[in-house]
Amino acid sequence: MWVASWAASQQIPEPQNALAADDLRDATVRQIFRLSAGGPALRVHLSNAFGSEALHFTSVHVARPLSPSSPEIDPASDRPLTFAGSTDVTVPPGAEFVSDSLEFPVAPLSDLAVSFHLDAPPARETGHPGSRATSYYQHGDIVSVVSLPEAKHVDHWYQVAGIDVQAAPSAAAVVVLGDSITDGRGSTTNGNNRWTNVLAQRLQDSRKTRKIGVSNQGTGGNHLLTDGLGPNVLARFDRDVLAQAGVRWVIVFEGVNDLGGLAHGGEVSLADHAALVRQVLAAYQQIIARAHAQGLRVYGATITP
């Protein structure tokens, strides 16, 4: 079976977090992802979820990086991904494409480099600005090049939504649905020390839980009820939770921004506060109902200090 080992919630990057169109014309983008669970084979999810036109990936490769904070890869590990047997793929607007299975053993808590080449930039980018990880981009189809000496770099992710690993039938994944606290606010760039990374480490520390993957679906500034930095929770629930490979549990750590935003401009009436509480509770009930309908168990997180 397949289990989500790494994932990131997709959104439209804000103007200050988007790459210029010319930077992505005839360009290779290399990104490094910290996995949670390991396995003998993998597959990668390419995303055009918010694209307004089809997006052509001319080649997509995976390799073992030499460091989480460097574009260098081990050339002996470089492998092309295929999509329905082809090394290129065109992803329709609003869609996601999952690669074919690739025999590529990965250890738990290891890093994976994914490099893709675009001949033309996306009409509208899809990505995850809160990566707390560095991505590298350079003109030309150089997905297999060991290093990218002339590459520019930026601390955001683009067009990759998830990485699944092949696992035993007893394996499963936990999805963490949250805002910036889950996304990694306060963590170290390229340090992979978000609280969800700590959770993945703790799961690996016990023989009983080593087959559990962690899918971090945190988005900075996210709300339960309204769109902000990314779609609201109910709007993204199917894609970010139900569609995750092998999901069995959901941790819900959302609502902080809804509560904090109510009185951001000053005190509000008790009636307005009570109305927001009702709306938040109704949203939680929707999450629970939709998760239970798919056999998932839901855990609610409290607001932390």
C-alpha positions as CSV (number, residue, x, y, z in Angstrom):
1,M,0.0,0.0,0.0
2,W,1.0,3.6,-0.3
3,V,1.5,6.0,2.7
4,A,2.1,9.7,2.7
5,S,5.7,10.4,3.9
6,W,5.8,14.1,3.1
7,A,3.3,16.6,2.0
8,A,2.5,20.3,1.9
9,S,-0.8,22.1,1.5
10,Q,-1.0,24.0,-1.8
11,Q,-2.1,27.6,-2.4
12,I,-1.5,30.5,-4.7
13,P,1.8,32.1,-3.6
14,E,1.4,35.8,-2.6
15,P,3.1,38.2,-5.0
16,Q,6.1,38.6,-2.8
17,N,6.5,34.8,-2.6
18,A,6.0,34.0,-6.3
19,L,8.8,33.5,-8.8
20,A,8.9,35.8,-11.8
21,A,7.6,34.2,-15.0
22,D,11.0,34.6,-16.8
23,D,12.7,32.7,-13.9
24,L,10.6,29.6,-14.7
25,R,10.9,29.8,-18.5
26,D,13.1,26.9,-19.6
27,A,14.1,26.3,-16.0
28,T,15.0,23.6,-13.6
29,V,13.7,23.7,-10.1
30,R,15.3,21.5,-7.4
31,Q,13.7,21.1,-4.0
32,I,14.6,19.0,-1.0
33,F,12.0,17.3,1.2
34,R,12.4,15.6,4.6
35,L,10.5,12.3,4.6
36,S,8.9,10.7,7.6
37,A,8.2,7.0,6.9
38,G,10.5,5.0,4.6
39,G,10.0,2.3,2.0
40,P,11.4,0.4,-1.0
41,A,9.5,2.5,-3.6
42,L,8.1,6.0,-3.9
43,R,5.9,8.2,-6.0
44,V,5.7,12.0,-6.3
45,H,2.6,14.3,-6.6
46,L,3.0,17.2,-9.0
47,S,0.4,19.9,-8.4
48,N,-1.3,22.4,-10.7
49,A,-4.1,22.8,-8.2
50,F,-4.4,26.6,-8.6
51,G,-3.1,26.8,-12.2
52,S,-5.4,28.5,-14.7
53,E,-3.8,26.6,-17.7
54,A,-2.2,23.2,-18.3
55,L,1.4,22.9,-17.1
56,H,4.0,20.9,-18.9
57,F,6.8,19.2,-17.0
58,T,9.3,18.0,-19.5
59,S,11.3,15.9,-17.0
60,V,11.1,15.1,-13.3
61,H,14.0,13.4,-11.4
62,V,14.6,12.3,-7.8
63,A,17.9,11.8,-6.1
64,R,19.5,11.7,-2.7
65,P,20.8,15.2,-1.7
66,L,24.1,15.6,-0.1
67,S,22.7,18.1,2.4
68,P,19.2,19.5,3.2
69,S,20.7,23.0,2.7
70,S,22.5,22.5,-0.6
71,P,21.4,21.8,-4.2
72,E,24.1,19.1,-4.6
73,I,22.9,15.5,-5.2
74,D,24.5,12.1,-5.3
75,P,24.7,11.4,-9.1
76,A,24.6,7.7,-8.7
77,S,21.2,8.0,-7.1
78,D,19.6,10.1,-9.8
79,R,16.5,8.5,-11.3
80,P,13.8,9.8,-13.7
81,L,10.2,9.6,-12.8
82,T,7.6,8.5,-15.3
83,F,3.9,9.3,-15.7
84,A,1.9,6.6,-17.4
85,G,5.2,5.5,-18.8
86,S,6.3,8.8,-20.2
87,T,9.1,11.0,-18.8
88,D,7.1,14.2,-19.4
89,V,3.6,15.0,-18.2
90,T,1.1,17.8,-18.8
91,V,-1.0,18.5,-15.7
92,P,-4.4,20.0,-16.3
93,P,-5.5,23.2,-14.6
94,G,-6.8,22.6,-11.1
95,A,-5.4,19.1,-11.0
96,E,-2.7,17.0,-9.5
97,F,-0.7,14.2,-11.2
98,V,0.9,11.3,-9.4
99,S,4.0,9.7,-10.8
100,D,4.4,6.0,-11.6
101,S,5.9,3.9,-8.8
102,L,9.7,4.0,-8.8
103,E,11.8,1.4,-7.0
104,F,14.0,3.8,-4.9
105,P,14.6,2.7,-1.3
106,V,14.3,5.6,1.2
107,A,15.1,5.4,4.9
108,P,12.8,7.0,7.5
109,L,13.6,10.6,8.3
110,S,15.8,10.9,5.2
111,D,15.9,13.7,2.6
112,L,14.8,13.4,-1.1
113,A,15.7,15.9,-3.8
114,V,13.0,16.4,-6.6
115,S,14.1,18.3,-9.7
116,F,11.8,19.2,-12.5
117,H,12.1,21.2,-15.7
118,L,9.5,23.5,-17.2
119,D,9.7,24.7,-20.8
120,A,7.2,27.5,-20.1
121,P,6.2,29.0,-16.7
122,P,2.8,28.3,-15.1
123,A,0.1,30.8,-16.0
124,R,-0.6,30.9,-12.2
125,E,1.8,29.3,-9.7
126,T,0.8,26.7,-7.2
127,G,3.1,26.3,-4.2
128,H,3.7,26.4,-0.5
129,P,5.3,29.6,0.7
130,G,6.0,28.5,4.3
131,S,8.5,25.8,3.3
132,R,11.2,26.7,5.8
133,A,13.4,25.0,3.2
134,T,15.4,26.3,0.3
135,S,14.5,25.7,-3.3
136,Y,17.0,26.3,-6.2
137,Y,16.2,27.3,-9.8
138,Q,18.3,27.8,-12.9
139,H,17.7,28.0,-16.6
140,G,18.1,24.9,-18.8
141,D,17.1,21.3,-18.5
142,I,19.7,20.2,-15.9
143,V,17.6,18.0,-13.6
144,S,20.5,15.4,-13.4
145,V,23.3,17.9,-12.8
146,V,25.2,17.2,-9.6
147,S,25.3,20.9,-8.5
148,L,23.6,24.0,-9.7
149,P,26.4,26.5,-9.4
150,E,24.5,29.4,-11.0
151,A,21.2,28.7,-9.3
152,K,19.2,31.3,-7.6
153,H,17.5,30.3,-4.4
154,V,14.4,31.1,-2.4
155,D,12.8,29.7,0.7
156,H,9.5,28.5,-0.8
157,W,8.2,25.3,-2.4
158,Y,6.5,25.1,-5.8
159,Q,4.4,22.6,-7.8
160,V,5.1,19.6,-5.6
161,A,2.4,18.5,-3.2
162,G,3.4,15.2,-1.8
163,I,5.7,12.1,-1.7
164,D,4.3,8.7,-0.9
165,V,6.3,5.5,0.0
166,Q,5.4,1.9,-0.5
167,A,4.7,0.3,2.9
168,A,3.4,-2.8,4.5
169,P,-0.4,-3.3,4.7
170,S,-0.4,-2.4,8.4
171,A,1.2,1.0,7.7
172,A,-0.8,4.3,7.8
173,A,-0.5,8.0,7.9
174,V,-1.5,10.8,10.2
175,V,-2.5,14.1,8.7
176,V,-1.9,17.3,10.7
177,L,-4.3,20.0,9.7
178,G,-3.2,23.4,11.0
179,D,-2.0,27.0,10.5
180,S,1.4,28.5,10.9
181,I,2.2,26.7,14.2
182,T,1.9,23.4,12.3
183,D,3.5,24.8,9.1
184,G,6.7,25.6,11.1
185,R,6.6,29.2,12.3
186,G,9.6,29.7,14.5
187,S,11.5,26.7,13.2
188,T,14.9,26.8,11.5
189,T,15.2,27.1,7.7
190,N,16.5,23.7,6.4
191,G,16.6,22.5,10.0
192,N,13.5,20.3,9.7
193,N,12.6,21.0,13.3
194,R,8.9,21.7,13.0
195,W,6.8,20.1,15.7
196,T,5.5,17.6,13.0
197,N,9.2,16.6,12.3
198,V,9.5,15.9,16.1
199,L,6.3,13.9,15.9
200,A,7.8,11.8,13.0
201,Q,11.0,11.2,15.0
202,R,9.0,10.1,18.0
203,L,6.9,7.7,15.9
204,Q,10.2,6.2,14.5
205,D,11.5,5.8,18.0
206,S,9.0,3.1,18.8
207,R,8.8,-0.2,16.9
208,K,5.0,-0.1,17.1
209,T,4.7,3.1,15.2
210,R,7.6,3.1,12.7
211,K,5.3,2.5,9.8
212,I,3.3,5.7,10.3
213,G,3.9,8.6,7.9
214,V,3.3,12.2,8.8
215,S,1.6,14.5,6.4
216,N,2.0,18.2,7.4
217,Q,-1.0,20.1,6.0
218,G,-0.3,23.4,7.9
219,T,-0.7,26.7,6.1
220,G,0.5,30.0,7.6
221,G,-2.4,32.4,8.4
222,N,-5.0,29.7,7.8
223,H,-8.6,30.0,9.0
224,L,-11.4,27.5,9.6
225,L,-14.1,29.8,8.2
226,T,-12.6,32.3,5.8
227,D,-9.9,32.4,3.0
228,G,-6.8,34.2,3.9
229,L,-3.3,32.9,3.2
230,G,-4.6,29.9,1.3
231,P,-8.1,28.4,1.2
232,N,-10.1,27.9,4.4
233,V,-10.0,24.5,6.1
234,L,-13.3,23.2,4.8
235,A,-12.5,24.2,1.3
236,R,-9.2,22.3,1.3
237,F,-10.3,19.3,3.5
238,D,-10.9,16.8,0.7
239,R,-7.5,17.4,-1.1
240,D,-5.4,18.0,2.0
241,V,-6.9,15.2,4.2
242,L,-9.1,12.7,2.5
243,A,-6.9,12.4,-0.6
244,Q,-3.7,11.7,1.4
245,A,-2.3,8.2,0.9
246,G,-3.0,5.8,3.7
247,V,-4.5,8.3,6.0
248,R,-6.0,6.9,9.2
249,W,-5.9,9.7,11.7
250,V,-6.3,13.5,11.6
251,I,-5.0,16.0,14.1
252,V,-6.9,19.3,13.9
253,F,-4.9,22.3,15.2
254,E,-7.0,25.1,13.6
255,G,-9.1,28.0,14.9
256,V,-6.4,30.1,16.5
257,N,-6.5,32.7,13.7
258,D,-10.3,32.8,13.7
259,L,-10.4,33.5,17.4
260,G,-7.5,35.9,17.4
261,G,-8.8,37.8,14.3
262,L,-12.2,38.6,15.9
263,A,-10.9,41.2,18.3
264,H,-7.8,42.2,16.4
265,G,-9.2,45.7,15.8
266,G,-10.6,46.1,19.3
267,E,-13.1,44.6,21.7
268,V,-16.2,43.0,20.3
269,S,-19.6,42.4,21.8
270,L,-20.5,39.2,23.7
271,A,-23.0,38.5,20.9
272,D,-20.4,38.7,18.2
273,H,-18.1,36.4,20.3
274,A,-20.9,33.9,20.8
275,A,-21.7,33.9,17.1
276,L,-18.0,33.2,16.2
277,V,-17.9,30.3,18.7
278,R,-21.0,28.8,17.1
279,Q,-19.4,29.0,13.6
280,V,-16.1,27.5,14.8
281,L,-17.9,24.6,16.5
282,A,-20.0,24.0,13.4
283,A,-16.8,23.9,11.3
284,Y,-15.3,21.3,13.7
285,Q,-18.4,19.3,13.4
286,Q,-18.1,19.3,9.6
287,I,-14.5,18.1,9.8
288,I,-15.5,15.3,12.2
289,A,-18.4,14.2,10.1
290,R,-16.5,14.2,6.9
291,A,-13.5,12.3,8.5
292,H,-15.7,9.8,10.2
293,A,-17.5,9.1,6.9
294,Q,-14.2,7.8,5.6
295,G,-13.3,5.9,8.7
296,L,-10.8,8.3,10.0
297,R,-10.2,9.1,13.7
298,V,-10.0,12.8,14.6
299,Y,-7.9,14.4,17.4
300,G,-8.5,18.0,18.5
301,A,-5.5,20.1,19.6
302,T,-5.8,22.9,22.2
303,I,-4.4,26.3,21.7
304,T,-0.8,26.2,23.0
305,P,0.9,28.8,25.3
